[in-house]
Amino acid sequence: MIWNKIKAALDYSSGKDIYQLLNTHNIEIRYDRFESIYAVIAIGNKTIIWIDSRLPYQIKEFVLWHELGHYLIDYKHGVFTFHKYPCKSELPVNIFACLKVGISMQEWIQSGCPKNIAVSVFDYLTQNVYIPERLGE
């Protein structure tokens, strides 16, 4: 079922710019400095993504796709699904964000995806062949 949500998020966002989608959903971006995270999304009456202002542009774009993935995949009908750490929802949103910035691990890394996330997504997708086939439908 989660793969259907990833596919739906990919279809919905196809051909759209990240900033266009954030604007469509009235998601505000705020910049701050963080020590141990890249960004965080707060979903409520007003949805806000706080992102580390020191990140290079490419990483910011990947991180924005990642946070939008939480909004599109985890948040439905006024309810945000929280998971225990390590967050089970991180892999699906990382897959979503990676596939939004490229089609290969090399492209993901060149587009700002942290290498450990790119490797994790690549390993998972290549070990679960049915997932890329379903996402490619």
Backbone hydrogen bonds, N-H to C=O, Kabsch-Sander energy under -0.5 kcal/mol:
donor,donor_aa,acceptor,acceptor_aa,energy
5,K,1,M,-1.5
6,I,2,I,-2.2
7,K,3,W,-2.5
8,A,4,N,-2.5
9,A,5,K,-2.5
10,L,6,I,-2.6
11,D,7,K,-2.9
12,Y,8,A,-2.7
13,S,9,A,-2.0
14,S,10,L,-0.8
14,S,11,D,-0.8
16,K,13,S,-2.2
21,L,17,D,-2.2
22,L,18,I,-2.4
23,N,19,Y,-2.1
24,T,20,Q,-2.4
25,H,21,L,-2.0
26,N,23,N,-1.5
27,I,22,L,-3.2
28,E,26,N,-0.6
28,E,47,T,-2.5
30,R,49,I,-2.9
32,D,51,I,-2.1
40,V,50,W,-2.3
42,A,48,I,-3.0
43,I,41,I,-0.5
44,G,42,A,-0.5
47,T,26,N,-0.5
48,I,42,A,-2.3
49,I,28,E,-3.1
50,W,40,V,-2.7
50,W,48,I,-0.6
51,I,30,R,-2.6
51,I,49,I,-0.5
52,D,38,Y,-3.0
53,S,32,D,-3.5
55,L,52,D,-1.5
60,K,56,P,-2.3
61,E,57,Y,-2.3
62,F,58,Q,-2.1
63,V,59,I,-2.9
64,L,60,K,-2.7
65,W,61,E,-2.2
66,H,62,F,-2.5
67,E,63,V,-2.8
68,L,64,L,-2.6
69,G,65,W,-2.2
70,H,66,H,-1.5
71,Y,67,E,-1.7
72,L,68,L,-2.9
73,I,69,G,-3.1
74,D,69,G,-0.6
74,D,70,H,-1.7
75,Y,70,H,-1.0
75,Y,71,Y,-0.5
76,K,74,D,-0.6
76,K,79,V,-2.3
79,V,76,K,-1.9
81,T,74,D,-1.4
81,T,79,V,-0.5
82,F,80,F,-0.7
88,K,84,K,-0.5
90,E,87,C,-1.6
93,V,89,S,-1.6
94,N,90,E,-2.5
95,I,91,L,-2.7
96,F,92,P,-2.5
97,A,93,V,-2.7
98,C,94,N,-2.8
99,L,95,I,-2.7
100,K,96,F,-1.3
101,V,97,A,-1.3
101,V,98,C,-0.6
102,G,98,C,-1.2
108,W,104,S,-2.5
109,I,105,M,-2.4
110,Q,106,Q,-2.5
111,S,107,E,-1.7
112,G,109,I,-1.6
113,C,108,W,-2.8
117,I,114,P,-0.7
118,A,114,P,-2.4
119,V,115,K,-2.7
120,S,116,N,-1.9
121,V,117,I,-2.8
122,F,118,A,-2.7
123,D,119,V,-3.1
124,Y,120,S,-2.3
125,L,121,V,-2.9
126,T,122,F,-2.6
127,Q,123,D,-1.6
128,N,124,Y,-1.0
131,I,128,N,-2.0
133,E,129,V,-1.5
134,R,130,Y,-2.4
135,L,131,I,-2.8
136,G,132,P,-1.7
137,E,134,R,-1.0
